[in-house]
Amino acid sequence: MALSMEEQRILTQIEVRLSEDDPRLAHRLARLGAPRRRARTAALAAAAVIVVLAAIGAAVAAAAL
C-alpha cells in the first residue's frame, strides 16, 4: 500500500530526526532492508535461469523432432 504525501512527509521527518538523535541506530535500521533485497534479487535471478533453461530445453526437443 502506498503512503499518502502527508504520510511520506511525516515518515521523512521521523527518519531525519532519528538520524540526528541517534546516527548509529539509524544506520543499523537502514541496513535491515538490505538482505531482503538481495534475497529477492537472488530469487528472481534463479527464476530467470530456470525459464531460460526451460526455453533451451524446449528448443532442443523441437529441433530433435
C-alpha positions as CSV (number, residue, x, y, z in Angstrom):
1,M,0.0,0.0,0.0
2,A,1.4,3.3,-1.0
3,L,1.8,6.2,1.5
4,S,0.0,9.4,1.0
5,M,2.0,12.6,0.5
6,E,1.4,13.6,4.1
7,E,2.4,10.2,5.5
8,Q,5.5,10.2,3.4
9,R,6.4,13.7,4.7
10,I,5.9,12.6,8.3
11,L,8.0,9.4,7.7
12,T,10.8,11.5,6.2
13,Q,10.7,13.8,9.3
14,I,10.9,10.9,11.6
15,E,13.9,9.5,9.7
16,V,15.7,12.8,9.7
17,R,15.1,13.2,13.5
18,L,16.3,9.7,14.2
19,S,19.4,10.3,12.1
20,E,20.1,13.4,14.1
21,D,19.4,11.9,17.5
22,D,21.0,8.5,17.1
23,P,23.0,8.1,14.0
24,R,24.2,4.6,14.9
25,L,20.7,3.3,15.3
26,A,19.6,5.0,12.1
27,H,22.4,3.3,10.2
28,R,21.6,-0.1,11.7
29,L,17.9,0.2,10.9
30,A,18.7,1.3,7.4
31,R,20.7,-1.8,6.9
32,L,17.8,-4.1,7.9
33,G,16.2,-3.9,4.5
34,A,19.3,-4.8,2.5
35,P,19.3,-8.6,3.0
36,R,15.7,-8.8,1.8
37,R,16.6,-7.0,-1.4
38,R,19.5,-9.3,-2.0
39,A,17.3,-12.4,-1.3
40,R,14.6,-11.1,-3.7
41,T,17.2,-10.4,-6.4
42,A,18.7,-13.9,-6.0
43,A,15.2,-15.5,-6.2
44,L,14.4,-13.5,-9.4
45,A,17.7,-14.4,-10.9
46,A,17.2,-18.1,-10.1
47,A,13.7,-17.9,-11.7
48,A,15.1,-16.3,-14.8
49,V,17.7,-19.1,-15.1
50,I,15.0,-21.7,-14.8
51,V,12.9,-20.0,-17.5
52,V,15.9,-19.8,-19.8
53,L,16.9,-23.4,-19.3
54,A,13.3,-24.5,-20.0
55,A,13.3,-22.5,-23.2
56,I,16.6,-24.0,-24.3
57,G,15.2,-27.5,-23.4
58,A,12.1,-26.9,-25.5
59,A,14.1,-25.6,-28.4
60,V,16.4,-28.7,-28.3
61,A,13.4,-31.0,-28.1
62,A,11.7,-29.3,-31.0
63,A,14.9,-29.5,-33.1
64,A,15.2,-33.2,-32.4
65,L,11.8,-33.9,-34.0
